[in-house]
């Protein structure tokens, strides 16, 4: 009987010795232990007061006020002290690691981050959509001979690899799919620009490159860091400082001091200076056109002899900045360039059919398959990984999903869709309903989902002017507090400037979100990357841990001092109730003020509540964003979210109001 379900039930409900062991284990855990001590300190003043009452001592209002203040203040002061000690111990343990060990921990975190993102994007389901590339026009780069000369005999460059490692020329950089990890070493300088049209698959190719590089990375080697450069302002920020700030936001433990002997103030800056970061800079085209040339110049300034870099950009935008019709020409020095090709018809045909999962689902694609490789609108549209990915999400069933509930892919061939743009618009508009087609009843309506996503897209387009959806920038959506909220962007720039100048960043950005991440490291290692929810939690704890103790001290001191003065002045001889009330008021006011000054979390809370009351966003915003990420509508890039593709953001931002119902293409409908 003990091995049956009843024995298990007894164990789960806490009976017997195993339950006591769990209690003891919980008590030994630092977090549980600190919480237990705080709870005891909360009850202690009331226990003393109860003893006084049992001994027939009367407690007046002043005494009750003091008990209330102590019951709140003692736990708060304890937790603040514990947080300070833990932060000190964390920084001490972090400084004992070598830079190579820090890099190894960072590699673990980066690998876990992008493995999770690849799973959400179904990169390996059924397999990565193979994209291919050719050498870009040679006019966009330095000559191949100059790359070989610099890498082979440049001052400070490492010893060249064995003969035959480098490609004989740009044509040797051609490849498909997983070849990119082998192509990079063929470039003599290790510097590469990846060009492509919108939706050509540049970002997902970089995700695959990062994962492949990590799989081959030797212990202590450089860590590939994939980051969107849309938030970088090259006119004001050095790339080194900006990149260090991004590393700290995504990996807060890197704000700790570096090992002894390093002149940098943070581990992030030290890793970059030591060449232990391989920047993979995604989206040069998302930098404003008037400073895009400055961005390339800044990249050139950052790179040291032998340092590698990979950057992506849309083809036309790169042409316009590198070889403008008028103006100053600029080139990413010593870099080769490749350009992604459109998908061929056979690749698309195989991918859509393999993803369908069965003969009946594959048969639905027949009208579309005949259009692939032709000049038909559907054939032209389904030539990029973005559109193929949207199509399979809309029309292919997921495990256990009836085909009859899906839209029919034959609608893509409807003659009323006159051109490629019309087909792409249909795919964009049908994707959101498809992503939420299994939403449980009563949770969110289709109109609510559409309204919220459109608001977020417009917020990014018109207010943020970029793709990064950061919770701490939400208050910018409210004009009344926009000036304070924009200080967060200034804080990132300040951190970059401080890193460049060799100043302690903790001094220059106090009061911002980044100060929260420098001032409260969660662990002495960097094995886990930050997430939007984690950074919000840290900001919330910072507002409480910093604000509450100071508020309690101010409240108690004020209340007792004024109470004693007024009490004795009036002849009562003890604190009076008005003084206690004044102390509580001071405590609340001080705590609120300190909380708003020490963290972005209160401003986020105000903005979230205001926007929810006006039905522009859901009440549980972070849960909604996490759910949208799980469905593939959003992607996560460290501490921020982004729309699955910038074109989806553009489409949502320009949609007419109340257009959440996707019309069927004329003459088509759900499959019977």
N, C-alpha and C positions, 0 to 999 in steps of 0.2 A: 504493500500500500504506500510506503514512503516514497517509492520511485514513481508513483502515479501522479495524476493531475492534482490530487488533494494534497499530497506532500509538497508539490511545487507551490501550490497556493499558500500553504502555511509559511513557506520560506519567503515568498514575495511580500506577504503582509507583515513580515518582521518578527515572526515568532521564532524562538529558539536562539541558540548561540550565534549563528551567522549574522543575525540582526545586530547583536551587540558588537560584533567585529566591525560591521559597517559603520556603526556610530563612532567607535574608536578611531577607525581610519579617517572618517570625516573630521574628527576633532584634531587629528594630527596634521591635516592639510592646512597650509598657512592661511588661505582665504577663509576657510571655515573657522579656524581658530581666532582670527582677527574679528570676524563677525560675532563670534560668541563673546569675546571680551567686550566688544562694543555694546552688545545686548545687556550684559551684566552691568556695565557702567550706566546704561540707560535706566535700569531698575534700581540701582543702588541708592540714589537719593530718596526714592519713594519708599524703599525698605526702611531707611533711617527715619523718615517721616512717620511711617506706620508704627515703628517702635515708640516714637514719642507720643503718638496718639494713644497707644495701648497703655502707656504710663500716665495717662490722663493729663497730658500737656496739650494745651490749645494751640492750634496753628492759625495765626491770623493771615490776612491776604498777603502781607509782605513775605512771610515765611513760605507760603505756597508759591509765590512768584520766584523766590530763590530756588526752591526745589525744581520748578519747571525749567529754570535757566540751567541748573546743574545737570538735569537729566538730558537736556539737549546738548549742552556744551561739552560734557565729559566724553561721550562717544565721538563727537565731531573732532575734538582735539586728539583723541586716540587714533582715529583713522587718518587724520592729517599727519601725525607723527609716524605712523606705520608707512604711509605713502612716501614720506620723505626718506625714511630709512631704506625702503625697498629701492627707491630711485638711486640712492647713493650706492647701495650694494650692486645694483644692476650696472651702473656706470663703472664701478671698480672692476667687476668681473669682465665687462666688455673690453676694458682697456688692456686686459691680460692676453687677449687674443692677438695673434699676428694678423697682418692685413690679408695674407693668403687664407687664413682660417675664416676671417670675416667674408672673404670672397666665396669660399666654399659654402658657407651658410646662406649667403645671398643667392647663390646658384640654386640651392635647394628650394628657396622661396619662389624664385622666378620660374623654375620648372613646374612647381605645383600650381602656380597662378595660371600659366598658359596651358597646362594640361587640362585644368578645369574649364578654361575658356574654350579650348578645342572640343571638349566634350559637349558643352552647351551648344556650340555651333555645329555639332555633329560632323566634325572634320573627318573622322574615320568611319563614318556611317553613310554608305557602305565602304567608302574609301575616299581619300582626298581627291577632289576633282583636279586632274592633272592639267596644269597650265604650262605653256612652253614659251620660250623667249629666244630672241636673236640679238646680236650685237647692235647697239643703237648707232645712228649716224655718227661717223668719226668726227664730224665738225663740232659735236657737242662736248668733246673731251680733249685732253692733252694727247699727243701722239703716243702710240704704244712704245716706241723706242725711248721716249722720255721717261715713261713709267719704269721700263727695264733699267735704264741708266740710273735713275734715282734709287730704286730698290737695291741695285747691285753695288753702287759705289757712293751713295749719299752719306754725308757726314752724320754719324750717330745712328745709322740704320743697322739692323741686325745682320749677321752673316747670312748670305743668300742660301736658300735650300738647295738640295741636290738638283743637278741638271735634269730637265724634263718636268719639273714641278709646275713651272709657269707655262701658260699657254703661249703658243708661237705668235699669236695675234688676237685681235678682238673676236674673230670668227671662232676661236677656241672656247668662247664663253657660252655658246649655245647649249641649251639643255631643256629638260622637262621635269616637272614634279619635284622629286626629292634631289635632283641634281644640284640645286642651288648651294647646298652645303659643300659640294665638291667644286663648284665654280669659284667660290670666293677665294680659296687658296691658289687658283690659277691666275688671279690678278696679282702682278708682281708687288704692288703696294698694299694689297688687301683692302682697297677702297673702291666701293661700287655704288652706282646709282641705278635704281630699278625704275623704269618708266612704264607708263601704261595708261590706257584710256579709263574713264570712270567705270568702276565695276569690273575692271580687268582682273582683279584678284591680288592686288599688291599687298594689302594688309594680311590676308590669310597666308600668302606665301611667306611673309615675314614671320608670322607666328610659327609656321612650319620650320623656317630657317632657325629661329631661336631654339626650338625644341631639339632640332637635329644637332645644332652646335653644342647644346648642353649635354646631349648624349655622348658626344665625342670629347668633351672638355676634360683636360687633365686636372688633377687636383692642384689648386693654387693658380689656375690659369684665369684669363679674362672672362668676365661674365657678360653675355649679350643682354643688353637692356633695350627692349622695344618700348618706345614712347612716342606719343603723338606730339608733334611740335606746334600744334595749332595755338597753344597758350603761350608760346615763346615770343617775346617782343625783342627782336635782335637790335632794334634801335637803342634800347636802354639796358639790355642784359647780355652779359657774356654767356656763351653756351655752357662753359664749365660751371658757372654759378647756378644757372637755370637748371642744368641737369642734376647738380647736387641737391637743389631744392626738391626736384621731382623724386629723387631717390629717397629723401627723408620723408616726404609725404606718403609714398608707397611703402616704405620700409622704415618705420619710426626709430628702430633701434640704431640705425645708422647715424642718428644725431649724436650718439655718444662720442667721446673723445677718441682719437686714434691711438695706436700704440706709442710708447715713448720714442722720442727721436723724430717724430713727424711734426712739421710746422703747421699743418692744417688744423682747423678747429673741430672738424667732424670726421667720422669714418667715411662718410659719403665723399667728401672732398678729397680725402686721402686716397680712396680707391681710384678715383678719376686721375689724380695726379700720378699715381703709381702705374697707370696703364692697365689696371685690372677691370676696366669697364669697356666693353665694345658697344658703342652707341649704334642702335638701329633706329634711325630717325624717320618716322612715318609721316607722310603728308606735308612735304614742303609746299605744295600747292595751296594748303590751307592757311599759310602765312600771308598776310595782306601783300598785294602786289607791289606796293611802293617800298616795302622793306625786304622783299624776297631776295634781292641781290645782296643786301646787307647780311642776310642770314647765311648765304653761301660764304661770304667773306669771313663771317664769324666762325664758321666751321673750319675754314682754312687756318684761321688764327689759333684755334684750339689744338689742332692735331700736332703731335710731336713725332719725331722720326720713328717709323716703324709702327705707329698706331693705326689701327684699322677703323673703318666706319662704313656703314651701309645707310643709304637714304632712298626714300621713294618720293615720286612726284608724278603728277599727270604730265603726259608728253608735251602737250601744247604749252602749258605753263612753264615747263622747263626750257623749252625753246625760246619763249618770250623773254625770259630773264637772262639766259646764257648768251643768246645771240639776238639781241633786240634789233629792230630795224633802225632805231635811233637810241642813243644813250651809250652808257659804258657797258662793255662786255665783261662778264665774270664767269669763271669756271671753277667747279669743285676740283681743286688742284690734285694732280696725280691719281685721279679716279677714272676707272672704266665705266661704261654704261651699257645696260641691256634694256630691251624693250619687250614687254609682254605681247604675245600674239593673240588674236581672237581664237576662241575655241573652234576646232574643226567639227564638222557634222558628226563624224563617227564617235568622237569623244562624248559629245552631248547625248547622242542616241544611246550609247552604252550606259552612260551614267544614269539617265532618267529611267531606263528600263531596269537596271540593276537595283535602283533604289525603290522601284515600285513594289517589289516583294512578292509578286505572283503573276500568273498568266493573265488573269482578268484585269488587273490593274495596268499591266503592260499594254494590253490591247487598246486601252483608252487613248494611248498616245499616238496611234497610227496616223491620224490626220496631221498631227504636228510633225511627226518624224519625216513625212514626205516633204515638208517645207524646209527642213534643215539644210543648210548649205546653198539655199537659193536666195533670190532677192526679195522673196515674200516678206512682209512685215514680221511675221513670227520667226522666220529663219534668221533675219537680221537681229531681232531682239535677243534670241536665245544663242548669242555668240559670246556672252560674257559670263563669268562665274556668278556674278551678282544676280542676274536675271534667271539663270538656271537654278540657283539656290532658292529664289523666291518661288519659281514654278514648282519645284518638287515639294516645297512646304505647303503649297496651296492644293495641288492636285493629287499627290501621292498619299496613300493611307498610312497611318501609323499602326503599329501592332495592335490587332484587335479592333480596328476601326472599319465599319462597313463602308464599302465603296459608294453605295447609293446616297450617302450623306455628303459626298464631296462634289465640288464643282467639276464640270467636264472640261478637260484641257482642249477639247475641240473648239471651244469659244475663242481660243487664241488665233484661229484661222478664219474667223468670221470676216466676210468682206467689208463689213462696216468699220473694221479697224484698218484705217487707210494707210498707216505708215508705222514705222518702228516705234516712234514716240507714243502712239496710241496703245500699242501692245504693252509697252513698258509702264504706261500710266495705269492700265488695267491690273498689271501684276502688282504694282505698288499699292493700289487701293484694295486689292483682294487679300493682300498679305496679312494685314492686321486682323480682319475677321477670321482668317484661317488660323492665326496664332492663338486666338481665343475661342476657337470653336468648341472646346471642351470645358468651357467655364461653367462651374457649378451654378445652378439656379439660385437667384437671390443674392449673389455676391456683388457682382458689378454688371450693369447693363451695357449693351453695345454702345449706346450713346454716351454713357459716362466714360467708358474706356477711350473712345475717340476724342471726347472733349479734353480729357486729361493729357493724352499724348499730343494733341494739337497744341495745347497750351505750352507744354514743355518744349516742343519743337520751335514754336514762335519765341519762347523765352531765350533759347539758344541762338536763334537767328537774329533777333532784334536787340536783345539786351546784352547777352554774353558775347555774341559775334564769334562763336566757335563751337566745337562739338562736345566739349567736356561738360557733363551735367554733374556739378559738384553741389552737395547739399548746402555747403557754407555760402554759396553764391545765390541761393534762393531768395534771401531778403532783398537782393537787388531788384527783384520784380516789383517791390513796393516802393514807390517814389519817396514816401515819407521817411524811410530809413535807408535809402539807397546810398547816401554819402558814407554812412558808417560801414555798410556792407562791402563797399568797394575797397575798404581798407585791407581786406583779405588779399586782393590781387596785389596791392602795394606791398603787403608783407612778403609775398613770394619774391617780388623784385628786390626788396630790402635784403632778404636772405641771400639772394644771388650777389648783390653788391657787397654784402658783408664777407661772403666767402672769397670774393676777388681781393678785397682789401685786407684779408687776414684778421678780421675783427671777430669777436665772439658773437655768433648769431643770436645766442640766447639773450643778449643785451639789447640788440637792435629791433627785435620783433616781439617783444613782450606784449601780451594782450591779444595776440592773434591765434588762429588755429595752429600755426606752426609752433608757436610757443608751447601750446598744449602738447604737441608731439615731442618737442625737445625736453619739456619739463616732466613728462610722465612716461618714460620708456616702460613698455610692458614686460620685456624679458631681456636677458643679457645676450641674446643672440638674434639672428636675422632670418631664422628658418621659415617664418611665416610672413606673407605679404599683408599689407593693410587692405581693408575693404571699405566701401562706403559706410556700412553699418558699424564697423569697428572704429573708424575715425569719429563717427558721431557719438559712440559710446565714450570714447576718451574725452571728447569735448564736454560731454555732459558731466562726466566725473570731475573734470577740471573745474567746471563752474561750481560744483558742490564742494569739492575738497578745498578749493581756494576760498570760496565765498563764505561757507558756513563757519569755519573756525574763527575767521576774522570778525564775522558778524556776531558770534557768540561772545567773544572777548569784549568787543565794543559795547554790546548790549548789557552784559553783566557789570562791566566797569561803570557804564553810564547809570544804569539802574541803581546799583548799590551806592555809588557816590551821591547822586542826587537824592536818593531815598534817605540815606543817612543824614545828609545836610538838612533836608526839609523836615525829617522826623525829629531830629534833635532840636532844630530851630523852633519847631512848634511845640516842643515839650513832650512829645509822645515817647521819644527815646528809642524808636525803632523805625525801620523803613515803612513808608505808607504806600497804599495801593496805587495812587497816581504815579509815584516814582517807578514802581514796577511796570506799569503800563507804558511809561515813557521809555524804559529800558527795552521792553519788548519791541516797541516801535522803532527804536534805533537799531535793534538787532535785525529786524526784517528789512529796514531800508538799507542798512549797510550791506547785508548779505545779497540783496537784489542788485545793488550797484556794483559790488565787487564781481558778482557773477556775470553781469553784462560786460564788464570791462575785461574779464580774464578769459572769456570764451565766446565763440561765435554761436554756441548752441542756443542761448536764449533768443537771439535774433532769428535764428532758424525757426524756433518754436512759434514766435509771433507770426512770422511769414506763413508758416504752414497752417496755423489756425485761421488766419485771415483769408487765405486762398481757399481753404476748405469751406469756410462759411459762405464764400461767394461761388462755391461749386466749380471752381477752376481746377482743383486738385483733390484727391481723396484724403480722408482724415489720416489713414495709416499710409503715408506717402512712401516710406522706406520699404514697407512690405509690398506695396504695389510695384515699386521699381525692381525689387528683387524678383518678383514674379515675372515681370516683363523681361528681365534678363534670362530667367529660366526658359521662357518661351522663345528666346531668340530675337525678340524685338529690340532689346538693348544688348550691348556688350559691355563688359567690365574692363576697365584699364586702371588697375591699382585702386586708388581711393575714389575714382569717379566712374560714372556710367557714360556711355555714348550710344547714340542710335546705331542700329546694325550697320548702316552705311550712311554716309553724309547725304546721299541722294534721297534716302528715305526721310531724313530730317527735312531736307528742302521741300519734298513733296507734301509732307504733313503741314509744314509751316505755311504753305501757299494754298492749302485746301479751303474751299468755301465753307462758311459756317453751316453746321447741321447737315453735313454730307456724309454721315457715318454709315448710311446704308449704301453698299456697293451695288450699283445697277448691273444687271446681267447684260452681257453683250446681246444685241438684237438677234433673235432667232435661236438663242441658246439657253440652256438652263442646267440644273443639276442632272447628273446621269441617272437614268432610270434604273 
